[in-house]
Amino acid sequence: MNGTTTLRDPLDIMVQLLSYEGKQNPYPLYEEMRAHGPLVDVGGAHVFVTGHAECAKALREPALLLSTDDAVQDQRLPGWREHASWRWLTRNMLFSNDPRHERLRRFFGNAFSAQRVVALREMVDRLSTDAVEHLAQAGADGGTVDLVGEFSFRYAIGVIGELLGIPPEDQPGMRADIGAITLALDPIGDLGVLVPGDQAMERFAEYFYALVARLRAAPGPDMTSGWIRAMGDGGEITEEELVANLMLLLVAATEAPMDLISNTVRLAVEHPDHHDGLRTDPEFTAGFVDESFRFDPAVQALNRVASRDFEFFGLPVAQGTPLTLLIAAGNRDPRRFTDPGVFDPTRRDNQPLTLSAGSHYCLGAALARMSVESMLPRLFDRLPGLALAKGASFRDQIVQRGHDRLPVTVK
């Protein structure tokens, strides 16, 4: 913007970002916020972070805590303890600060090590092939098919479901409850919006307590059986923490990959000149996935709060100040990326912020990448005529961005 342009108030921009229309295409609004700078200080009461370097540093900054653990929630969201959704969320590792976070991540993290994820390749390839074939059959009559329901969700929950020991017949009915729980992650004005997520979380708690009991009696090769054995060998978590984190893994490893898959497939269909590379070149496919994660990420924003007074890139930040990290804006920072508004899968040194960083770096990052990289060549080899149809829409959410519906035709 030039010197004569009047910048819109940052709070007005956020109000529009939180509207349904803003959530359908937030990127112009991020640029309006960026015009105020990489750090947008709203009178010391709130800081919006738009810069790539600033977001990357904030994700690793010890003085910044998650704004969603139980102690912080007592200050920012009075009444949250009456809602099952947040009571359960604050018991898992993603919504905990140290020392609880470090203890839980140590217990669950080994199952997602790079070496163990490599060993999952055969399973991922099998489920990818099955999902592509299901989509092909669903659209065989030439009609439109919802890619989200018939492919992205089916594939994502198939992977995490098999890992957790959830029978395939139980998986399809879980989509609505997973979606209801993720609504709790958006900015909340009226706690009444949590009620559907509360009910969903209670149903999942009952389901996973029963699953744990069943697998304790008859263990399988799944991760849940392994964690049950580790608890019996002196693992330092409670059964309640096991159930809370099983729910986290189900929700996080279904919703975010579902959105990443849908967004990546949409971008691939919109750029048909890249299909040959996706079918034949694994290195190109890996770059395409990285660029998809940067250009239209499933995670758009993360929240932190200052645990003490400190200085952040020259800005004094007082203890208790909330910071909103606009990850999707950081992914399009022109100081970090050349032509950031251009989708370029050949981009070098691509470092999207989508999978977080630091101690809260996504536990399933390697698995998520493998899942998308396995799917793309199979999809466009089997369905070279895949095309977008009318009626696509994004969910009414800002933190987690993903399609509600993505109609396609397969021939």
C-alpha positions in Angstrom: 0.0 0.0 0.0 1.2 3.5 -0.7 1.5 6.3 1.8 -1.8 7.9 1.0 -3.8 4.7 1.7 -5.8 4.6 4.9 -5.3 1.3 6.7 -8.3 -0.4 8.1 -8.3 -1.0 11.9 -6.9 -4.4 12.7 -9.9 -5.3 14.8 -12.2 -4.5 11.9 -10.1 -6.9 9.8 -10.5 -9.6 12.4 -14.2 -9.1 12.6 -14.4 -9.7 8.8 -12.1 -12.7 9.1 -14.5 -14.2 11.6 -17.5 -13.8 9.2 -18.6 -16.6 7.0 -17.6 -14.7 3.9 -14.2 -14.0 5.3 -13.6 -17.6 6.1 -14.4 -18.6 2.5 -11.4 -16.5 1.3 -9.3 -15.1 4.1 -6.2 -14.3 2.1 -7.0 -10.7 1.0 -7.8 -10.0 4.7 -4.4 -11.4 5.8 -2.8 -8.9 3.4 -4.7 -6.1 4.9 -3.5 -7.1 8.3 0.1 -7.5 7.0 0.0 -3.9 5.8 0.2 -2.9 9.5 3.5 -4.9 9.8 4.7 -8.3 10.8 3.6 -7.6 14.4 0.3 -5.8 14.9 0.0 -4.4 18.4 -3.6 -3.5 19.3 -3.0 -1.1 22.2 -1.0 -3.7 24.2 -4.2 -5.8 24.6 -3.5 -8.2 21.7 -0.9 -8.9 19.1 -1.5 -10.3 15.7 1.5 -11.9 14.0 1.7 -11.9 10.2 5.4 -12.4 9.5 7.0 -15.8 8.7 10.1 -15.2 10.9 7.9 -13.8 13.7 5.5 -16.8 13.6 8.4 -19.2 13.4 10.1 -17.6 16.4 6.8 -17.4 18.4 6.3 -21.2 17.9 9.6 -21.8 19.6 9.5 -18.9 22.2 9.7 -20.2 25.8 8.0 -17.0 27.1 4.9 -17.9 25.0 2.5 -20.5 26.4 -0.4 -22.2 24.7 -3.5 -20.1 25.4 -5.6 -23.3 25.8 -4.3 -25.2 28.8 -6.5 -25.3 31.9 -4.8 -22.5 33.9 -4.9 -20.1 31.0 -8.4 -21.0 30.1 -9.5 -20.0 33.6 -8.5 -16.5 32.8 -9.7 -16.2 29.2 -12.8 -18.4 29.1 -14.6 -18.4 32.4 -17.1 -21.2 32.6 -15.2 -23.6 30.3 -15.0 -26.3 33.0 -18.8 -26.8 32.6 -18.2 -28.0 29.1 -17.0 -31.6 28.4 -15.3 -30.5 25.1 -12.7 -28.3 26.8 -12.5 -30.4 30.0 -11.2 -33.3 27.8 -9.2 -31.1 25.4 -7.1 -29.7 28.3 -6.2 -33.2 29.4 -4.4 -34.0 26.1 -0.8 -33.1 25.1 -1.8 -30.6 22.4 -3.5 -28.3 24.8 -1.1 -28.6 27.7 2.1 -26.7 28.6 5.1 -28.3 30.3 5.6 -30.3 32.4 2.5 -32.2 31.5 3.0 -31.7 27.7 6.6 -33.0 27.9 5.5 -36.1 29.9 2.6 -36.9 27.5 4.5 -36.3 24.3 7.4 -38.5 25.6 4.9 -41.3 26.2 3.0 -41.1 22.9 5.7 -39.7 20.6 7.8 -42.8 20.0 5.0 -44.4 18.1 5.3 -41.6 15.5 9.1 -41.6 15.2 10.5 -41.3 11.6 11.7 -44.9 11.7 8.3 -46.2 12.8 6.4 -44.1 10.2 8.6 -45.5 7.4 7.4 -49.0 8.5 3.8 -47.8 7.9 4.3 -47.3 4.2 2.7 -50.5 3.1 -0.4 -49.8 5.2 -0.6 -46.2 3.9 -0.2 -47.3 0.3 -2.9 -50.0 0.7 -5.4 -47.5 2.2 -4.6 -44.9 -0.4 -5.3 -47.4 -3.2 -8.6 -48.4 -1.5 -9.7 -44.8 -1.2 -8.9 -44.0 -4.8 -10.8 -47.0 -6.0 -13.8 -46.1 -3.8 -13.9 -42.6 -5.3 -13.7 -44.1 -8.8 -16.6 -46.4 -8.1 -18.6 -43.6 -6.4 -18.4 -41.5 -9.5 -18.5 -44.2 -12.1 -22.0 -43.2 -13.3 -20.7 -39.7 -14.3 -22.5 -37.8 -11.6 -20.9 -35.5 -9.0 -19.2 -36.9 -5.9 -18.3 -35.1 -2.7 -14.5 -35.5 -2.5 -14.5 -34.7 1.2 -17.0 -37.4 2.3 -16.2 -40.1 -0.3 -12.4 -39.7 -0.3 -10.6 -37.3 2.0 -12.4 -38.2 5.2 -12.5 -41.9 4.3 -8.8 -42.0 3.7 -7.7 -39.9 6.7 -9.8 -41.8 9.3 -8.8 -45.1 7.6 -5.2 -44.4 8.4 -5.5 -43.2 12.0 -8.4 -45.7 12.7 -6.2 -48.7 11.8 -3.3 -47.3 13.9 -5.6 -46.8 16.9 -7.4 -50.1 16.5 -10.8 -48.6 15.6 -12.8 -51.2 13.5 -13.5 -50.0 9.9 -17.3 -50.3 10.5 -17.1 -47.8 13.3 -15.3 -45.1 11.3 -17.8 -43.6 8.9 -20.2 -42.5 11.7 -17.5 -40.5 13.5 -17.3 -37.6 11.0 -20.1 -35.4 12.5 -18.7 -35.7 16.0 -15.1 -34.9 14.9 -16.4 -31.8 13.2 -18.4 -30.7 16.2 -15.3 -31.0 18.4 -13.2 -28.8 16.1 -15.7 -26.0 16.5 -14.4 -25.5 20.0 -11.0 -24.4 18.6 -12.5 -21.2 17.0 -12.9 -17.9 18.9 -15.8 -18.3 21.2 -18.2 -15.6 22.3 -21.2 -17.7 23.5 -20.2 -20.9 25.3 -23.5 -22.4 24.0 -21.7 -23.1 20.7 -19.7 -25.8 22.6 -22.8 -28.0 23.4 -22.5 -30.1 20.2 -18.8 -30.7 20.8 -19.6 -31.5 24.5 -22.0 -34.2 23.4 -19.6 -35.5 20.8 -16.7 -35.6 23.3 -18.8 -37.5 25.8 -19.7 -40.1 23.2 -16.0 -40.5 22.2 -14.9 -40.8 25.8 -17.4 -43.7 26.3 -16.3 -45.3 23.0 -12.5 -45.1 23.9 -12.9 -46.4 27.4 -14.7 -49.4 25.9 -12.0 -49.8 23.2 -9.3 -49.7 25.8 -11.0 -52.3 27.9 -11.5 -54.5 24.8 -7.9 -54.2 23.7 -6.6 -54.8 27.2 -8.4 -58.1 27.2 -7.4 -59.0 23.6 -4.4 -56.9 22.4 -3.8 -56.3 18.7 -0.9 -54.9 16.6 -2.3 -51.4 16.9 -0.8 -48.4 18.8 -3.5 -48.4 21.4 -2.6 -52.0 22.5 1.1 -50.9 22.7 0.3 -47.9 24.9 -1.9 -50.1 27.2 1.1 -52.5 27.6 3.4 -49.5 28.3 1.0 -48.3 31.0 1.2 -51.8 32.6 5.0 -51.6 32.5 5.0 -48.4 34.6 4.2 -45.8 31.9 3.6 -42.5 33.6 0.1 -41.7 32.4 -3.4 -42.4 33.8 -6.2 -44.2 31.9 -8.0 -40.8 31.7 -5.0 -39.3 30.0 -4.8 -42.3 27.6 -8.4 -41.8 26.6 -8.0 -38.0 26.3 -5.1 -38.5 23.9 -6.7 -41.2 21.9 -9.5 -38.7 21.3 -7.0 -36.1 20.3 -5.3 -38.4 17.9 -8.5 -39.4 16.3 -9.7 -35.8 15.8 -6.4 -34.2 14.9 -5.3 -37.0 12.6 -8.6 -37.1 10.8 -9.6 -33.4 10.5 -6.3 -31.8 9.5 -5.2 -34.6 7.0 -8.8 -34.5 5.6 -8.4 -30.8 4.9 -4.8 -31.1 3.6 -5.9 -33.9 1.3 -8.9 -31.9 0.0 -7.0 -28.7 -0.5 -4.1 -30.4 -2.2 -6.3 -32.3 -4.6 -8.2 -29.1 -5.4 -4.9 -27.4 -6.2 -3.8 -30.3 -8.3 -7.0 -30.3 -10.4 -6.6 -26.5 -10.8 -3.1 -27.0 -12.2 -3.3 -29.8 -14.7 0.1 -29.1 -16.2 1.6 -30.7 -13.0 -0.2 -34.0 -13.4 2.6 -35.8 -15.2 5.0 -34.8 -12.5 2.7 -36.1 -9.8 2.3 -39.4 -11.6 5.9 -40.1 -12.3 8.3 -38.0 -10.1 8.3 -38.6 -6.3 10.6 -35.6 -5.7 8.2 -33.3 -7.6 5.3 -34.8 -5.6 7.0 -34.0 -2.4 7.6 -30.4 -3.5 4.0 -30.1 -4.6 2.8 -31.2 -1.1 5.1 -28.7 0.6 3.7 -25.9 -1.6 0.1 -27.0 -1.0 0.8 -26.9 2.8 2.2 -23.3 2.3 -0.4 -22.0 -0.1 -3.6 -23.1 1.4 -2.9 -24.7 4.8 -5.4 -26.6 6.9 -4.2 -24.7 10.1 -4.6 -21.0 9.6 -4.0 -19.6 13.1 -2.6 -20.6 16.5 -2.9 -18.8 19.8 -0.3 -18.1 22.4 -0.1 -16.0 25.6 2.9 -14.3 27.3 3.9 -16.0 30.5 6.0 -13.0 31.5 7.0 -9.6 30.3 9.4 -9.8 27.4 10.5 -8.2 24.2 9.6 -9.7 20.9 11.4 -8.4 17.8 11.6 -5.0 19.6 8.0 -5.0 20.7 7.4 -5.0 24.5 4.9 -7.7 25.4 3.3 -7.7 28.8 2.6 -10.8 30.8 -0.9 -12.2 30.0 -1.0 -10.6 26.5 -2.6 -12.9 23.9 -0.9 -13.3 20.5 -2.7 -14.7 17.5 -0.2 -16.3 15.1 -1.7 -15.9 11.6 0.2 -19.0 10.2 -1.5 -18.7 6.8 -0.3 -15.1 6.5 3.2 -16.1 7.5 3.2 -18.7 4.7 2.7 -15.8 2.2 5.2 -13.4 3.7 6.9 -11.6 0.7 10.0 -11.1 2.9 10.4 -14.9 3.0 8.8 -16.1 -0.3 9.2 -14.8 -3.8 5.8 -14.2 -5.4 4.0 -15.7 -2.4 0.6 -15.5 -4.0 1.7 -17.8 -6.8 1.3 -21.5 -6.5 4.8 -22.9 -7.4 5.6 -26.6 -6.6 9.1 -26.1 -7.8 9.8 -23.5 -5.0 13.1 -24.2 -3.3 13.8 -24.0 0.4 10.1 -24.1 1.1 9.4 -23.9 4.9 5.6 -23.7 5.5 4.6 -23.1 9.1 1.5 -25.3 8.7 2.8 -28.2 10.9 3.9 -25.9 13.7 7.4 -25.9 15.2 9.3 -26.3 18.4 8.0 -28.6 21.2 4.5 -28.6 19.7 5.6 -29.6 16.2 2.9 -31.9 14.8 3.5 -35.4 16.1 2.0 -36.9 12.9 3.8 -34.6 10.5 5.8 -37.4 8.8 2.7 -39.6 8.5 0.6 -36.7 7.1 3.2 -36.1 4.4 3.5 -39.8 3.6 -0.3 -40.1 3.3 -0.6 -37.2 0.8 2.5 -38.2 -1.2 1.1 -41.7 -1.5 -2.3 -40.6 -2.6 -1.5 -38.1 -5.3 0.2 -40.3 -8.0 -2.4 -43.0 -7.4 -5.3 -40.6 -7.8 -4.2 -39.0 -11.0 -3.0 -42.3 -12.5 -6.4 -43.9 -11.8 -8.6 -40.8 -12.5 -6.8 -38.6 -15.1 -10.2 -36.9 -15.9 -10.9 -35.8 -12.3 -12.5 -32.4 -12.5 -14.1 -29.9 -10.1 -17.8 -29.4 -10.2 -20.0 -26.5 -8.9 -20.9 -26.1 -5.2 -17.6 -26.2 -3.4 -17.6 -24.5 0.0 -15.4 -24.1 3.1 -16.5 -24.8 6.6 -17.5 -21.8 8.8 -14.2 -22.0 10.7 -11.1 -19.8 10.8 -8.5 -21.8 12.8 -9.0 -25.0 10.8 -9.6 -24.3 7.1 -11.1 -27.1 5.1 -13.8 -27.8 2.6 -17.3 -28.6 3.8 -18.1 -29.9 0.4 -15.9 -30.3 -2.7 -18.0 -31.8 -5.6 -16.0 -33.5 -8.3 -16.5 -35.7 -11.4 -14.2 -38.5 -12.1 -14.6 -38.8 -15.8 
